[in-house]
Amino acid sequence: MGSLTACATSPPAHPGNLCDIYREKRGWYHAAMRQERKWNIPSSVPMAMMYQESGFRSNVHTRRRYILWVIPWGYITTAYGYPQAKDEVWSDYEKKTGRSGRRDNYADALDFMNWYITNTKKINGVPVRNATNQYLAYHEGWGGYKRRSYASKGWLVKVARKVGSRASTYQRQFNGCKQSLKGGFWENLLNFLF
C-alpha cells in the first residue's frame, strides 16, 4: 500500500488559485490548454468541478463500507480518481470516445470531464460555461438532472453554487495570468513533442 501512495501525484499547494496551480504543475497547464482547444470549454469549469470532487487528489475513493462497523468491505460507490467517475460512466466514456485512460491520470480525467460537460450541453441544454448547473448534472447524472432530483437536496444546490463561484474566480485569475503562463519556445516545443 505504501508504494501506491508514493506514486500518487500530490495535489497543488495552492488549489484556490488557478494561476498558481498551472505554475506549479506545468504538465497540467499544457494538458488543460490542449483540452480547451479540443472541447472549446474554458478549463476553469472542469477544474472547479475537479476541485470539488477530489480536491485534485489522484487516488481518492468514496468512503469505505464496513461489516460490523470494523471490517472494511469495499467502497460506497465505484467513484474514483480526480473526476470521481464511477466505473459504468467511465466505461461509457471509453466506448463512446474510443479512448482508454485512467481516472488517476490528470489529462485523462480532464478529457473525461470535458466529454461529460459537452454531453450535458447536448442532453440537458446546460451551457458549458454554467458551472453551477453543469455540476448539478455531473453529480446527479443526465437523467437525474432532467428529473430535477437535486431540487430536494439543498446541500447539493449550495455546493453547486460554490462550484459556480469557484469557476468564475478561476476564470478571472486565469484571464490575469494567461500571458505569463504561455512559456518559452523550448518548453512549448518539448510539450508539443511529448
Buried (B, 14 or more C-beta within 10 A) or exposed (E): EEEEEEEEBEBBEEBEBBBBBBBBBEEBBBBBBBBBEEBEBBBBBBBBBBBBBBEBBBBBBBEEEEEEEEEEEEEEEBBBBBBBBBEEBBEBBBEEEEEEBBBBBBBBBBBBBBBBBBBBBEEBEBEBBBBBBBBBBBBBBBEEBEEEBBEEBEEBBEBBBBBBEBBBBBBEBBEEBBEEBEBEEEEEEEBEEE
